Amino acid sequence: MTGAHRAGHADHAGRDAAPSVRTRLDVPTAAAMYAFGAALARLLRAGDLVVLSGDLGAGKTTLTQGIAAGLGVREGVTSPTFVIARVHPSLHAGPALVHVDAYRLGSLAEIDDLDLDASLAESVTVVEWGSGLVEDLAPDRLEISIRRPRGDDDGGADAAPVAGDEARSVGVLGYGARWDGVRLPDGS
């Protein structure tokens, strides 16, 4: 589906549908976030879209590194902020990992220019900062939001993040028939 087509269908049923699975968990450390990603990877298969959201430093790339390890793809997964997208081929017969950082992208046309739908069927696609931009790429997707503790009492967006390896609150929503009845990892 092209960006122009997606933009013309903002009420796409996938955006309006209720999640078929949901979970919330606390992930105590960066190592646990990585392990959660590796556990999640055991559920992922070619064609899966994972959309990550969270503040800078929340743990999106650490989660993606865990997914990469669990998928058994080539090492070297880093945040593709300036490259925008990287493909990490499988080291065995599994799917490649397409890792996208949409932080610097501001429109559906820029997402469309990446041509993600061309590789979606044979890859696991993880998009950091993709909320509101990539949901229409696939009717079945996981949306993962990571909340990092803040330096204020009310969690306001203007407060500085807490320094160190602090626990994160992770919310996972699975949309579409692909996720019906799937038991998501609990982060332990």
Rosetta silent file (secondary structure, phi, psi, omega in degrees, C-alpha in Angstrom):
SEQUENCE: MTGAHRAGHADHAGRDAAPSVRTRLDVPTAAAMYAFGAALARLLRAGDLVVLSGDLGAGKTTLTQGIAAGLGVREGVTSPTFVIARVHPSLHAGPALVHVDAYRLGSLAEIDDLDLDASLAESVTVVEWGSGLVEDLAPDRLEISIRRPRGDDDGGADAAPVAGDEARSVGVLGYGARWDGVRLPDGS
SCORE:     score description
SCORE:     0.000 S_00000001
   1 L     0.000  128.676 -177.976    0.000    0.000    0.000 S_00000001
   2 L   -81.981  164.287  179.802    1.544    3.308   -0.962 S_00000001
   3 H   -60.092  -41.349  179.732    1.754    6.393    1.228 S_00000001
   4 H   -62.717  -41.123  178.644   -0.758    8.248   -0.916 S_00000001
   5 H   -65.165  -44.685  178.971   -3.157    5.337   -0.593 S_00000001
   6 H   -61.478  -44.725 -177.009   -2.617    5.123    3.177 S_00000001
   7 H   -62.407  -32.354  179.680   -3.082    8.857    3.606 S_00000001
   8 L   -76.420   -7.204 -178.532   -6.373    8.657    1.755 S_00000001
   9 L  -127.218   56.247 -177.466   -7.655    6.015    4.171 S_00000001
  10 L   -61.980  -22.942  178.092   -6.992    7.526    7.577 S_00000001
  11 L   -93.448   28.607  178.063   -9.942    5.584    9.055 S_00000001
  12 L   -43.853  136.210 -175.417   -8.352    2.277    8.126 S_00000001
  13 H   -57.476  -31.519 -179.965  -10.060   -0.474   10.089 S_00000001
  14 H   -63.117  -31.863  179.349   -6.768   -1.517   11.689 S_00000001
  15 H   -76.235  -30.068 -176.399   -6.474    1.818   13.455 S_00000001
  16 H   -89.811  -15.465 -175.518  -10.028    1.681   14.746 S_00000001
  17 L   -71.183  151.574  174.482   -9.984   -1.957   15.835 S_00000001
  18 L   -78.563  148.059  178.300   -9.638   -2.974   19.455 S_00000001
  19 L   -64.495  144.013  178.140   -6.448   -4.837   20.326 S_00000001
  20 L   -86.669  -17.498  176.053   -6.785   -8.616   20.303 S_00000001
  21 E  -148.704  145.014  177.594   -4.144   -8.954   23.019 S_00000001
  22 E  -149.629  147.012  174.587   -2.726   -6.532   25.546 S_00000001
  23 E  -152.216  155.549  174.580   -0.276   -6.652   28.410 S_00000001
  24 E  -133.167  135.695  179.289    1.565   -4.246   30.675 S_00000001
  25 E  -146.261  158.394  173.735    4.741   -5.102   32.494 S_00000001
  26 E  -100.786  129.708  179.128    7.572   -3.508   34.409 S_00000001
  27 E  -111.891  112.769 -167.069   11.017   -4.141   32.995 S_00000001
  28 L   -74.397  -26.461 -175.033   13.563   -3.478   35.760 S_00000001
  29 L  -145.526  169.216  174.861   16.830   -3.026   33.807 S_00000001
  30 H   -62.256  -38.730  178.023   18.297   -2.598   30.343 S_00000001
  31 H   -62.292  -38.548  178.126   19.392   -6.251   30.473 S_00000001
  32 H   -69.388  -34.051  176.826   15.796   -7.253   31.217 S_00000001
  33 H   -64.452  -43.670  177.246   14.578   -5.093   28.285 S_00000001
  34 H   -59.922  -46.346  179.905   17.021   -6.920   26.015 S_00000001
  35 H   -63.768  -38.340  176.280   15.816  -10.280   27.386 S_00000001
  36 H   -61.129  -43.265  177.562   12.189   -9.230   26.850 S_00000001
  37 H   -60.866  -42.527  179.380   13.052   -8.441   23.218 S_00000001
  38 H   -64.187  -40.663  177.965   14.711  -11.845   22.783 S_00000001
  39 H   -66.067  -40.697  178.536   11.645  -13.574   24.280 S_00000001
  40 H   -63.205  -38.178 -178.875    9.335  -11.553   22.042 S_00000001
  41 H   -58.253  -30.881  179.549   11.414  -12.539   18.998 S_00000001
  42 L   -64.532  -20.065  177.601   10.472  -16.180   19.556 S_00000001
  43 L   -92.984  -19.190 -173.309    6.887  -15.171   18.713 S_00000001
  44 L   -81.069  150.284  178.058    7.754  -13.033   15.696 S_00000001
  45 L  -145.809  168.942  179.228    7.727  -14.266   12.115 S_00000001
  46 L   -52.171  135.305 -179.538    8.114  -12.887    8.622 S_00000001
  47 L    98.545   -9.940 -179.001    5.453  -10.268    7.938 S_00000001
  48 L   -78.677  138.985  176.111    5.233   -8.995   11.508 S_00000001
  49 E  -114.941  128.429  178.051    5.239   -5.249   12.144 S_00000001
  50 E  -121.663  122.220 -178.321    6.316   -3.928   15.544 S_00000001
  51 E  -109.677  120.282 -176.823    5.764   -0.224   16.263 S_00000001
  52 E  -107.003  137.613  173.873    7.769    1.211   19.177 S_00000001
  53 E  -136.424  154.588 -179.718    7.083    4.448   21.009 S_00000001
  54 E   155.971  159.886  179.836    8.662    6.111   24.026 S_00000001
  55 L   -62.561  167.289  171.920   10.807    9.064   24.995 S_00000001
  56 L   -55.416  134.511  177.956   14.464    9.387   24.062 S_00000001
  57 L    78.048    8.757 -177.898   16.413    6.855   26.103 S_00000001
  58 L   -70.719  -30.148 -179.506   13.335    4.815   26.995 S_00000001
  59 L   125.410   14.326 -178.912   14.812    1.560   25.681 S_00000001
  60 H   -61.374  -45.845 -179.119   13.446    1.202   22.135 S_00000001
  61 H   -70.959  -36.612  176.657   16.827    0.335   20.626 S_00000001
  62 H   -62.131  -43.062  176.202   17.714   -1.997   23.512 S_00000001
  63 H   -60.172  -44.525  179.764   14.429   -3.831   22.935 S_00000001
  64 H   -63.455  -38.323  176.946   15.217   -4.025   19.207 S_00000001
  65 H   -62.185  -38.986  175.454   18.687   -5.407   19.961 S_00000001
  66 H   -64.861  -41.846  176.443   17.043   -8.157   22.006 S_00000001
  67 H   -59.865  -44.326  179.957   14.630   -8.882   19.148 S_00000001
  68 H   -59.750  -44.898  179.507   17.610   -9.060   16.778 S_00000001
  69 H   -62.844  -42.815  179.887   19.424  -11.520   19.036 S_00000001
  70 H   -66.214  -31.807  177.680   16.295  -13.658   19.356 S_00000001
  71 H   -79.111  -19.252 -177.800   15.802  -13.673   15.585 S_00000001
  72 L    73.517   43.835  178.077   19.438  -14.603   15.013 S_00000001
  73 E   -97.786  169.081  179.496   20.249  -11.774   12.628 S_00000001
  74 L   -56.235  137.818 -178.477   23.601  -10.211   11.882 S_00000001
  75 L   -67.485  174.658  177.348   24.953   -8.250   14.850 S_00000001
  76 L    98.298   26.461  178.917   25.509   -4.522   14.966 S_00000001
  77 L   -76.052  115.118  175.973   21.980   -3.297   15.644 S_00000001
  78 L  -129.601  168.846  178.760   22.226    0.380   16.579 S_00000001
  79 L   -65.215  123.145 -179.070   19.740    3.214   16.373 S_00000001
  80 L   -87.813   39.885 -173.110   19.395    4.091   12.671 S_00000001
  81 L   -52.674  -46.316 -176.634   18.522    7.724   13.439 S_00000001
  82 L   -91.868  -24.832  178.034   20.522    9.250   10.588 S_00000001
  83 L   -83.277  -25.266 -179.816   20.407    6.270    8.226 S_00000001
  84 L    80.106  -49.702 -178.003   16.634    5.931    8.880 S_00000001
  85 E  -144.191  141.561  176.194   16.463    2.200    8.040 S_00000001
  86 E  -133.784  144.964  174.753   18.779   -0.789    8.191 S_00000001
  87 E  -108.446  127.788  178.034   18.293   -4.379    7.109 S_00000001
  88 E  -112.909  104.938 -177.261   19.898   -7.055    9.279 S_00000001
  89 L   -67.715  152.388  177.555   19.964  -10.364    7.386 S_00000001
  90 E   -70.237  145.080  175.795   19.301  -13.627    9.156 S_00000001
  91 L   -90.708   -0.489  176.412   22.297  -15.800   10.002 S_00000001
  92 L  -142.019 -150.396 -174.213   20.128  -18.889    9.463 S_00000001
  93 L   -84.835    6.587 -177.255   16.843  -19.618    7.678 S_00000001
  94 L   -80.936 -179.542 -179.905   14.783  -17.038    9.608 S_00000001
  95 L   -75.637  154.261  172.735   13.473  -13.663    8.509 S_00000001
  96 E   -73.107  162.403  173.328   15.629  -10.560    8.223 S_00000001
  97 E  -108.147  122.872  171.591   15.091   -7.668   10.623 S_00000001
  98 E  -101.596  116.036 -176.211   14.231   -4.303    9.080 S_00000001
  99 E  -111.346  119.242 -174.715   14.968   -1.679   11.750 S_00000001
 100 E  -120.630  140.167  172.785   13.568    1.793   11.087 S_00000001
 101 E  -118.511  106.801 -176.248   13.895    5.010   13.059 S_00000001
 102 L   -91.247   12.303 -176.370   11.104    7.380   12.017 S_00000001
 103 L   -54.102  -42.190 -176.193   12.162   10.143   14.454 S_00000001
 104 L   -91.310    2.376  179.938   13.229   12.490   11.663 S_00000001
 105 L   -95.144  138.009 -174.717   10.338   11.618    9.364 S_00000001
 106 L  -121.231    1.925 -176.514    7.355   13.898    9.396 S_00000001
 107 L  -149.847  162.054  175.279    4.947   12.590    6.807 S_00000001
 108 H   -64.184  -31.826  179.007    3.400    9.505    5.278 S_00000001
 109 H   -63.011  -39.586  178.461    5.140   10.404    2.011 S_00000001
 110 H   -67.949  -36.435  174.707    8.542   10.081    3.689 S_00000001
 111 H   -64.666  -43.912  179.972    7.533    6.701    5.124 S_00000001
 112 H   -60.452  -36.104  178.777    6.329    5.658    1.683 S_00000001
 113 H   -61.395  -24.657  178.161    9.719    6.635    0.215 S_00000001
 114 L   -74.349  -16.745  177.838   11.312    3.948    2.412 S_00000001
 115 L    56.996   40.577 -177.815    9.250    1.340    0.536 S_00000001
 116 H   -62.040  -31.585 -178.579    8.784   -0.723    3.702 S_00000001
 117 H   -66.604  -18.298  178.689    5.839   -2.580    2.247 S_00000001
 118 H   -69.791  -30.986 -177.892    8.179   -4.131   -0.348 S_00000001
 119 H  -109.194   -0.557 -173.728   10.062   -6.119    2.314 S_00000001
 120 H   -59.714  -43.196 -174.102    7.323   -6.488    4.922 S_00000001
 121 H   -64.752  -30.142 -176.506    6.158   -9.979    3.909 S_00000001
 122 H  -107.052    5.906 -176.820    9.590  -11.600    4.248 S_00000001
 123 E  -130.748  164.222  163.802   10.974   -9.616    7.210 S_00000001
 124 E   -95.646  123.479 -176.884   10.211   -8.651   10.766 S_00000001
 125 E  -110.072  121.138  178.368    9.896   -4.864   10.641 S_00000001
 126 E  -114.566  123.632 -177.101   10.519   -2.839   13.807 S_00000001
 127 E  -119.820  110.897  172.476    9.813    0.897   13.600 S_00000001
 128 E   -78.097  142.111  179.496   10.974    3.212   16.381 S_00000001
 129 L    61.963   26.432 -175.136    8.961    6.446   16.592 S_00000001
 130 L   -90.698   -5.578 -177.313    6.476    4.950   14.120 S_00000001
 131 L   -57.785  128.891 -179.286    3.275    5.644   16.037 S_00000001
 132 L    85.961   -4.936 -177.502    0.815    7.491   13.822 S_00000001
 133 L  -119.437  -33.552 -169.753    2.887    6.819   10.706 S_00000001
 134 L  -120.170    0.690 -175.390    3.133    3.096    9.940 S_00000001
 135 H   -56.834  -30.924 -177.538    0.082    1.372   11.408 S_00000001
 136 H   -82.187    1.690  175.625   -1.521    0.996    7.985 S_00000001
 137 H   -67.496  -31.585 -177.621    1.415   -0.995    6.619 S_00000001
 138 L  -147.604  138.219  178.769   -0.093   -4.175    8.067 S_00000001
 139 L   -69.029  -24.956  178.609   -3.496   -5.033    9.519 S_00000001
 140 L  -108.788  126.858 -177.975   -1.749   -7.176   12.154 S_00000001
 141 E  -159.344  160.693  169.221    0.850   -5.450   14.309 S_00000001
 142 E  -107.137  134.439  172.506    2.271   -5.063   17.775 S_00000001
 143 E  -114.780  122.147 -177.056    2.390   -1.595   19.279 S_00000001
 144 E  -120.744  121.197  176.332    4.819   -1.315   22.167 S_00000001
 145 E  -110.538  133.907 -178.767    5.052    1.799   24.307 S_00000001
 146 E  -116.981  123.661  179.484    7.916    2.175   26.750 S_00000001
 147 E  -112.365  124.014  178.801    7.634    4.661   29.586 S_00000001
 148 L   -95.621  141.814  177.912   10.741    5.677   31.431 S_00000001
 149 L   -61.103  145.687 -178.132   10.481    7.087   34.957 S_00000001
 150 E  -106.894  164.517 -178.593   10.670   10.869   35.035 S_00000001
 151 L   -79.441   -0.066  177.727   12.372   13.185   37.489 S_00000001
 152 L  -113.422  173.809 -176.413    9.064   14.652   38.657 S_00000001
 153 L   -79.100  -27.574 -172.592    6.210   13.149   40.638 S_00000001
 154 L  -102.065    4.786  177.759    3.494   13.297   37.976 S_00000001
 155 L    72.231   19.721 -178.635    5.363   11.864   34.971 S_00000001
 156 L   -60.205  147.483 -175.533    5.035   15.113   33.038 S_00000001
 157 L   -67.927  -19.363 -176.731    6.659   15.239   29.621 S_00000001
 158 L   -86.732   -8.055 -177.857    8.754   18.313   30.472 S_00000001
 159 L   -80.398  151.933  177.747   10.690   16.696   33.300 S_00000001
 160 L   -72.951  143.133  176.566   14.164   15.295   32.811 S_00000001
 161 E   -62.577  151.759  174.838   14.453   11.509   32.680 S_00000001
 162 L   -70.257  135.210 -179.893   15.778    9.780   35.754 S_00000001
 163 L   -76.163  151.836  173.233   19.442    8.906   35.269 S_00000001
 164 L   101.161 -174.448 -175.740   20.606    5.318   35.421 S_00000001
 165 L   -91.596   73.789 -175.623   19.260    1.875   34.743 S_00000001
 166 L   -92.237  156.331  177.065   15.722    2.443   36.007 S_00000001
 167 L   -60.941  148.036  175.200   12.682    0.241   35.511 S_00000001
 168 E  -117.838  149.545  171.700   10.500    0.919   32.509 S_00000001
 169 E   -98.858  125.386 -175.771    6.786    0.399   32.144 S_00000001
 170 E  -119.192  125.510  175.165    6.065   -1.431   28.901 S_00000001
 171 E  -111.151  132.487 -179.263    2.637   -1.670   27.304 S_00000001
 172 E  -124.261  126.332  175.786    2.074   -4.106   24.449 S_00000001
 173 E  -120.287  127.869  176.104   -1.008   -4.089   22.234 S_00000001
 174 E  -107.178  125.531 -178.867   -1.497   -6.721   19.547 S_00000001
 175 E  -111.387  140.495  174.150   -3.846   -5.848   16.704 S_00000001
 176 L    94.909  166.784 -176.727   -5.382   -8.220   14.196 S_00000001
 177 H   -60.506  -29.130  179.466   -6.055  -11.919   13.888 S_00000001
 178 H   -54.350  -33.425 -174.077   -2.322  -12.702   13.931 S_00000001
 179 H  -101.047   -0.159  176.729   -2.230  -11.914   17.657 S_00000001
 180 L   -58.336  124.022  175.535   -5.530  -13.595   18.681 S_00000001
 181 L    74.617    1.753  179.197   -4.761  -15.977   21.520 S_00000001
 182 L   -77.905  131.380  176.983   -1.002  -15.329   21.497 S_00000001
 183 L   -91.154  113.945 -178.378    0.520  -15.283   24.967 S_00000001
 184 L   -77.968  150.181  176.956    3.003  -12.409   25.110 S_00000001
 185 L   -60.469  149.111 -177.491    6.175  -12.724   27.209 S_00000001
 186 L   -96.489    3.317  175.633    5.811  -11.355   30.728 S_00000001
 187 L    84.437    0.590 -179.239    9.259   -9.795   30.933 S_00000001
 188 L   -92.643    0.000    0.000   10.588  -12.109   33.619 S_00000001
